[in-house]
């Protein structure tokens, strides 16, 4: 919250982005490794991830349709 207040004071607006990442792999082990790699990259980029197993359609609808809708 303090960082957000500092950003607002500096003239930056409040924006939130949502992105969907689809991960597939030939084996469960490779899938787990790919998910772990993406989660690590997201942490390094200061991004939050949420694992959506079997919820891809609902996540896409909430994140993209209609635009400007809360997730």
C-alpha positions as CSV (number, residue, x, y, z in Angstrom):
1,X,0.0,0.0,0.0
2,X,2.8,2.4,0.8
3,X,4.4,1.7,-2.7
4,X,1.0,2.5,-4.3
5,X,0.7,5.8,-2.4
6,X,4.2,6.7,-3.4
7,X,3.4,5.9,-7.1
8,X,0.2,8.0,-6.9
9,X,2.2,10.9,-5.4
10,X,4.7,10.6,-8.2
11,X,1.9,11.0,-10.8
12,X,1.3,7.3,-11.7
13,X,-2.2,6.0,-12.1
14,X,-3.7,2.8,-10.7
15,X,-3.6,0.1,-13.3
16,X,-4.0,-3.7,-13.0
17,X,-3.2,-6.1,-15.7
18,X,-4.4,-9.7,-16.1
19,X,-2.8,-12.2,-18.3
20,X,-3.4,-15.9,-19.0
21,X,-0.6,-18.3,-19.6
22,X,-1.4,-21.8,-21.0
23,X,1.1,-24.5,-20.1
24,X,1.1,-27.9,-21.7
25,X,3.7,-30.8,-21.6
26,X,3.8,-34.4,-22.7
27,X,4.2,-35.7,-19.1
28,X,3.0,-34.7,-15.7
29,X,6.6,-34.3,-14.5
30,X,7.4,-31.9,-17.4
31,X,4.2,-30.0,-16.7
32,X,5.1,-29.5,-13.1
33,X,8.6,-28.3,-14.1
34,X,7.2,-25.9,-16.6
35,X,4.7,-24.5,-14.1
36,X,7.5,-24.1,-11.6
37,X,9.6,-22.2,-14.1
38,X,6.8,-19.9,-15.0
39,X,6.0,-19.2,-11.3
40,X,9.7,-18.4,-10.6
41,X,9.8,-16.0,-13.6
42,X,6.6,-14.3,-12.4
43,X,8.1,-13.9,-8.9
44,X,11.2,-12.3,-10.4
45,X,9.0,-9.9,-12.4
46,X,6.9,-9.0,-9.3
47,X,3.8,-10.7,-10.7
48,X,1.2,-12.7,-8.9
49,X,0.2,-16.1,-10.4
50,X,-2.8,-18.2,-9.7
51,X,-3.1,-21.8,-10.8
52,X,-6.4,-22.4,-12.6
53,X,-6.8,-26.1,-13.2
54,X,-9.9,-26.8,-15.3
55,X,-11.0,-23.2,-15.0
56,X,-9.6,-21.8,-18.2
57,X,-12.9,-20.8,-19.7
58,X,-14.1,-19.0,-16.6
59,X,-10.7,-17.3,-16.2
60,X,-10.7,-16.1,-19.8
61,X,-14.3,-14.8,-19.4
62,X,-13.5,-12.9,-16.2
63,X,-10.2,-11.5,-17.5
64,X,-11.1,-10.5,-21.0
65,X,-14.9,-10.4,-21.6
66,X,-16.2,-7.8,-21.3
67,X,-13.3,-5.5,-21.0
68,X,-12.8,-3.4,-17.8
69,X,-14.6,-5.9,-15.6
70,X,-13.2,-6.8,-12.2
71,X,-11.4,-10.1,-11.9
